[in-house]
Amino acid sequence: MSERNFHYNICNQSDEELFKKQCAAIEKHIPHLRKSKILIDVDGSLFQEYRHSKGIIEVSNSHYINALYVDADFDLLPYFKK
């Protein structure tokens, strides 16, 4: 995974259920995404990548750093404001 302009810490522990919920929220709130296949690392870490016309979104559930976070090429907060 690479450097992105925006970083969002979701949880200070890796959590597969929260990972699934975060992916579902992104898919619900951000239109016109192309979803890649989930990558599973040898340690069980999960990585989901989405492509959008504005750039890439990466959701990471890392056992290595014990965190759940999202990196994106563009600001995701406007999509989640109500």
C-alpha positions, 0 to 999 in steps of 0.5 A, a space after each residue: 500500500 502506498 502514501 495517500 493524501 488523506 489518512 483516517 484512523 478508525 480504530 487503534 486495534 485491528 478488528 475484522 468486523 469493523 473492517 467489514 463495516 467500514 468497507 460497507 459504509 464506504 460502498 454505501 456513501 461514495 458512489 461510482 466505486 470500483 472494488 478490487 479483490 480483498 487482499 489477505 496478508 500471511 498474518 491475517 491482515 486485510 486490505 481493500 482497495 477502491 478506485 474512484 474518478 478522484 483517486 484510490 481509497 485503501 481500507 487496511 486492517 493491519 495486524 502488524 501495526 494493530 490498527 484499522 485505518 483508511 487512506 485516500 487520495 481525496 477527502 472522504 469526509 464530505 461523503 459522510 456528512 448528513 
